[in-house]
């Protein structure tokens, strides 16, 4: 018993630094933000006025944020499935090696750098349009700037696809290859094998990667601030604007609470699906 108690005490001691860090750097700021979203500091009262002002001023931006993050998440899922599927089922070894080496690079680029790169790439006189003009695909007068909602989506998809692909590729590598080879021997095409055999077996990993990407994109400030300088914009920009321009922490906290609610819905869907799978009879 003494040995067990000592082991338990040692485990608690080892966990304490992590728990303290979690409480100080995450739980306390989170609780403070959620609490003060309902606070009117001038009148020293509790109120819902901050949420009313948030929806009154930024309802379009809230809808815009949901659409941008949702579309980006869907495209990330599609691109990740295609890349991971080709890495697992591709028959051209040279193409597989090049793709395996190339797709990971955005993982090492911060969002603020990715935003600056896309500003250079997607501008009206940027690299993309210059390549199209040089190739004779479009005329110079047909060049269009993509520094709007499309630029945000492109940046998010380009930045987060490698993360989800890496998770998927690892999950696919652990699968039993016999079912894949059996389907191929029966004449099934690679795309059908990918969608009907591989993806269902790694759907949990795919969902985890997409949820993590969804939450991360909800919190990014640099990309919408650098690429989409017009209205509507994402609520992270609105939060920064309320604080830096007006010192209005109450409305900023209310917008933060709304973003927490958006991510909580996605987390609830994932948890509910996980409970259903764990509770299903085997």
Buried (B, 14 or more C-beta within 10 A) or exposed (E): EEEEEEEEEEEEEEEEEEEEEEEEEEEEEEEEBBEBBBBBEEEEEEEEBBBEBBEEEBEEBBEBBBEBBBBBBEBBBEBBBBBBBBBBBBEEEEEBEEBBEEBBEBEEBEBBEBBBBBBEBBBEEBEBBBEBBEEEEEEEEEBEEBBBBBBBBBBBBBBBBBBBBBBBBEBBEEBEEEEBEEBBEEEBEBEEBBEEBBBEBBBBBBBBBBBBBBBBBBEBBBBBBBBBEEEBBBBBBBBBBBBEEEEBBBBBBBBBBBBBEBBEEBBEEBEEEEEEEEEEEE
